[in-house]
Amino acid sequence: MAGTDRTQEPVKDGGPAIILVDPQLGENIGMVARAMLNCGLTELRLVRPRDGWPSEKAGAAASGALEVIEGARLFDTTEAALADLQRVYATTARPRGMVKPVVTPGQAATELRAAAAKGERTGLLFGPERSGLVNDDIALADAVLSVPLNPAFSSLNLAQAVLLVGHAWFMAADDTEARRLELGVGETASKAELINFFTRLEAALDETGFLYPPEKRPTMVRNLRNLFHRIAPTEGEVNTLHGIISALRGKSGQDR
């Protein structure tokens, strides 16, 4: 989904450092940078990138997330990349036979945010595309992060893994409404505009004999009014409804 809007204030709340150990392709690093910035993450650390650094292919694949690419730091060892961090989670899809907490992305996000709130520096560790992290790298982490997926096929590419985990981090502090009505450029119609519409609609229905028999008219009117209130039409939509009434009555709308 394309959704870049340069007029909006970017979300950059620090967040955990993303550490890529032995990444193989510059293109994959660029796509990781794109995934990171989608989630407000900007600190990228690279341990022994196979194709060297800097990488033109990484910049091209970042699709505008150049601040992440340009700010990336290079390290010779995983230990050096983690040295200044207090809490690190290692991502893996395979059981490693270690006695270590295993958390979902959502739980990791909650714990990492709590750690950050106490002033701790945090990080997320990702292994190379083909094989993932080695056990010696996982042994440096405080916990293992595993994404619940189809147990028969849980293969993710590097950028997908970063996006899933980064999105969990982002959502842990996001207050976006779970559901909202997108009004576009229109405003919700006022009660006066709705009442005017109801008056015309009910008059037209009276003319056609729809609101019959008389004893049922009040209930039918209430049902219609409740229906349109649930829809919450905009001013423009109410104007369209007026036009429909006028067209059905064979008039040009002067009776509005």
C-alpha positions as CSV (number, residue, x, y, z in Angstrom):
1,M,0.0,0.0,0.0
2,A,1.4,3.4,-1.0
3,G,0.7,5.9,1.7
4,T,3.6,8.3,2.1
5,D,2.4,11.8,3.1
6,R,5.3,14.3,3.5
7,T,2.9,16.8,5.1
8,Q,2.4,14.6,8.2
9,E,4.6,14.8,11.3
10,P,6.8,11.6,11.3
11,V,6.6,9.2,14.2
12,K,10.0,8.7,15.8
13,D,9.9,7.6,19.4
14,G,13.3,6.1,19.6
15,G,12.4,2.5,19.9
16,P,14.7,-0.5,19.9
17,A,17.7,-0.7,17.7
18,I,17.4,-3.1,14.8
19,I,20.5,-5.2,14.6
20,L,21.1,-7.3,11.4
21,V,23.7,-10.0,11.8
22,D,25.5,-11.0,8.6
23,P,22.9,-9.6,6.2
24,Q,23.5,-10.9,2.7
25,L,22.0,-8.5,0.2
26,G,22.0,-4.7,0.1
27,E,18.5,-4.8,-1.3
28,N,17.2,-6.6,1.8
29,I,18.9,-4.1,4.1
30,G,17.1,-1.3,2.1
31,M,13.7,-3.1,2.5
32,V,14.4,-3.5,6.2
33,A,15.0,0.3,6.4
34,R,11.7,0.9,4.7
35,A,9.9,-1.5,7.1
36,M,11.6,0.2,10.1
37,L,10.5,3.7,9.1
38,N,7.0,2.5,8.6
39,C,7.0,1.7,12.3
40,G,8.8,4.8,13.5
41,L,12.1,2.9,14.0
42,T,15.3,4.6,12.9
43,E,18.3,3.0,14.5
44,L,19.9,0.4,12.3
45,R,23.0,-1.6,13.2
46,L,24.8,-3.9,10.7
47,V,27.1,-6.7,11.7
48,R,29.4,-7.8,8.9
49,P,27.1,-7.1,5.8
50,R,28.3,-9.6,3.2
51,D,28.3,-7.1,0.3
52,G,29.9,-4.3,2.2
53,W,28.7,-0.9,3.2
54,P,27.6,1.6,2.2
55,S,25.4,0.0,-0.5
56,E,23.8,1.7,-3.5
57,K,21.3,-1.2,-3.7
58,A,20.3,-0.7,-0.2
59,G,19.5,3.0,-0.8
60,A,17.5,2.2,-3.9
61,A,15.4,-0.5,-2.1
62,A,14.8,1.8,0.9
63,S,12.1,3.7,-1.1
64,G,12.7,7.0,0.6
65,A,13.8,5.7,4.1
66,L,17.3,7.1,3.5
67,E,17.6,8.6,6.9
68,V,17.7,5.0,8.3
69,I,20.2,3.9,5.7
70,E,22.4,7.0,6.2
71,G,22.4,6.6,9.9
72,A,23.2,2.9,9.9
73,R,26.2,1.9,12.1
74,L,28.7,-0.9,11.2
75,F,30.1,-3.5,13.6
76,D,32.5,-6.3,13.4
77,T,30.9,-8.5,16.0
78,T,27.5,-9.1,17.5
79,E,28.9,-8.5,20.9
80,A,30.1,-5.0,19.8
81,A,26.7,-4.2,18.3
82,L,24.9,-5.0,21.6
83,A,27.5,-3.6,24.0
84,D,25.6,-0.5,25.0
85,L,22.2,-2.1,25.2
86,Q,20.5,-3.4,28.4
87,R,17.7,-5.5,26.9
88,V,17.9,-7.5,23.7
89,Y,15.4,-9.9,22.1
90,A,16.6,-12.4,19.4
91,T,14.2,-13.3,16.7
92,T,14.0,-17.0,15.5
93,A,11.4,-19.3,14.2
94,R,13.2,-22.5,15.2
95,P,13.5,-24.1,18.7
96,R,17.1,-23.9,19.9
97,G,17.0,-26.2,23.0
98,M,17.9,-23.3,25.3
99,V,16.3,-22.4,28.6
100,K,15.2,-18.9,27.7
101,P,11.9,-17.0,27.7
102,V,10.0,-17.1,24.4
103,V,7.7,-14.2,23.6
104,T,5.3,-13.1,20.9
105,P,5.8,-9.8,19.1
106,G,3.1,-8.2,21.1
107,Q,4.5,-9.3,24.4
108,A,8.0,-8.3,23.4
109,A,6.7,-4.8,22.5
110,T,5.1,-4.4,25.9
111,E,8.2,-5.5,27.7
112,L,10.6,-3.5,25.6
113,R,8.5,-0.3,26.0
114,A,8.5,-0.9,29.8
115,A,12.2,-1.3,29.7
116,A,12.6,1.9,27.6
117,A,10.4,3.8,30.1
118,K,12.9,2.9,32.8
119,G,15.7,4.3,30.7
120,E,17.1,1.1,29.4
121,R,18.4,0.9,25.8
122,T,16.8,-1.9,23.9
123,G,17.4,-3.9,20.7
124,L,16.0,-6.5,18.4
125,L,18.4,-9.0,16.8
126,F,17.8,-10.6,13.4
127,G,20.0,-13.2,11.6
128,P,21.0,-13.6,8.0
129,E,18.4,-14.3,5.4
130,R,19.3,-17.9,4.7
131,S,20.0,-19.4,8.1
132,G,18.9,-17.0,10.8
133,L,20.8,-16.4,14.0
134,V,23.4,-18.8,15.3
135,N,23.0,-20.1,18.9
136,D,26.0,-18.1,20.1
137,D,24.2,-14.9,19.1
138,I,20.9,-16.0,20.6
139,A,22.8,-16.7,23.9
140,L,23.5,-13.0,24.1
141,A,19.8,-12.1,24.2
142,D,17.5,-11.8,27.2
143,A,14.6,-13.6,25.4
144,V,13.7,-15.2,22.1
145,L,11.0,-13.5,20.0
146,S,9.0,-15.9,17.8
147,V,6.1,-14.9,15.5
148,P,3.1,-17.2,15.6
149,L,2.6,-18.4,12.1
150,N,1.5,-21.5,10.2
151,P,3.6,-24.2,11.9
152,A,4.0,-26.0,8.7
153,F,5.3,-23.0,6.9
154,S,6.7,-20.1,8.9
155,S,9.3,-18.7,6.5
156,L,9.6,-15.0,6.5
157,N,12.1,-12.8,4.5
158,L,14.1,-10.4,6.5
159,A,12.0,-7.3,5.8
160,Q,8.8,-9.1,6.6
161,A,10.2,-10.2,10.0
162,V,11.3,-6.7,10.9
163,L,7.9,-5.3,9.8
164,L,5.9,-7.8,11.9
165,V,8.0,-7.1,15.0
166,G,8.2,-3.4,14.4
167,H,4.5,-3.1,13.8
168,A,3.8,-4.8,17.1
169,W,6.1,-2.2,18.8
170,F,4.3,0.6,17.0
171,M,0.8,-0.7,17.9
172,A,1.7,-1.1,21.6
173,A,1.5,2.7,21.9
174,D,-0.9,3.6,19.1
175,D,-4.3,5.1,19.8
176,T,-5.8,4.9,16.4
177,E,-9.6,4.3,16.6
178,A,-10.4,0.6,15.7
179,R,-13.2,1.9,13.6
180,R,-14.1,5.3,12.2
181,L,-16.2,6.8,9.5
182,E,-14.1,8.6,6.8
183,L,-16.0,11.7,5.8
184,G,-13.6,12.9,3.1
185,V,-14.1,16.6,2.6
186,G,-17.7,16.5,3.9
187,E,-19.1,17.3,7.3
188,T,-21.8,15.2,9.0
189,A,-25.2,16.8,8.3
190,S,-26.7,18.8,11.1
191,K,-30.0,17.9,12.8
192,A,-31.7,20.8,11.0
193,E,-30.6,19.5,7.6
194,L,-31.8,16.0,8.5
195,I,-35.1,17.2,9.8
196,N,-35.6,19.2,6.6
197,F,-34.9,16.0,4.6
198,F,-37.2,13.9,6.7
199,T,-40.0,16.4,6.2
200,R,-39.6,16.2,2.4
201,L,-39.2,12.4,2.4
202,E,-42.2,11.8,4.5
203,A,-44.3,14.2,2.5
204,A,-43.4,12.4,-0.7
205,L,-44.1,9.0,0.9
206,D,-47.5,10.3,2.0
207,E,-48.3,11.3,-1.5
208,T,-47.5,7.8,-2.8
209,G,-49.5,6.1,0.0
210,F,-46.4,4.3,1.3
211,L,-47.0,5.4,4.9
212,Y,-50.2,3.4,5.2
213,P,-52.2,2.4,7.1
214,P,-52.4,5.6,9.3
215,E,-52.0,3.8,12.6
216,K,-48.7,2.4,11.4
217,R,-47.4,5.7,10.1
218,P,-45.6,6.9,13.4
219,T,-43.7,3.6,13.7
220,M,-42.7,3.6,10.0
221,V,-41.5,7.2,10.3
222,R,-39.4,6.5,13.4
223,N,-37.9,3.5,11.6
224,L,-36.9,5.6,8.6
225,R,-35.4,8.3,10.8
226,N,-33.5,5.8,12.9
227,L,-32.1,4.3,9.7
228,F,-30.8,7.6,8.4
229,H,-29.3,8.5,11.8
230,R,-27.4,5.2,11.8
231,I,-26.0,6.1,8.4
232,A,-24.9,9.5,9.7
233,P,-25.0,11.1,6.2
234,T,-22.8,14.1,5.3
235,E,-24.2,17.4,4.0
236,G,-23.4,16.4,0.5
237,E,-25.1,13.1,0.9
238,V,-28.3,14.8,2.2
239,N,-28.2,17.1,-0.8
240,T,-28.0,14.0,-3.0
241,L,-31.0,12.5,-1.2
242,H,-32.9,15.7,-1.8
243,G,-32.2,15.4,-5.5
244,I,-33.5,11.8,-5.5
245,I,-36.7,12.9,-3.9
246,S,-37.1,15.7,-6.5
247,A,-36.4,13.4,-9.4
248,L,-38.9,10.8,-8.1
249,R,-41.5,13.5,-7.7
250,G,-40.8,14.9,-11.2
251,K,-39.8,18.3,-9.9
252,S,-36.6,20.4,-10.1
253,G,-36.2,20.8,-6.3
254,Q,-37.9,24.1,-5.7
255,D,-39.9,22.6,-2.9
256,R,-36.8,22.1,-0.7
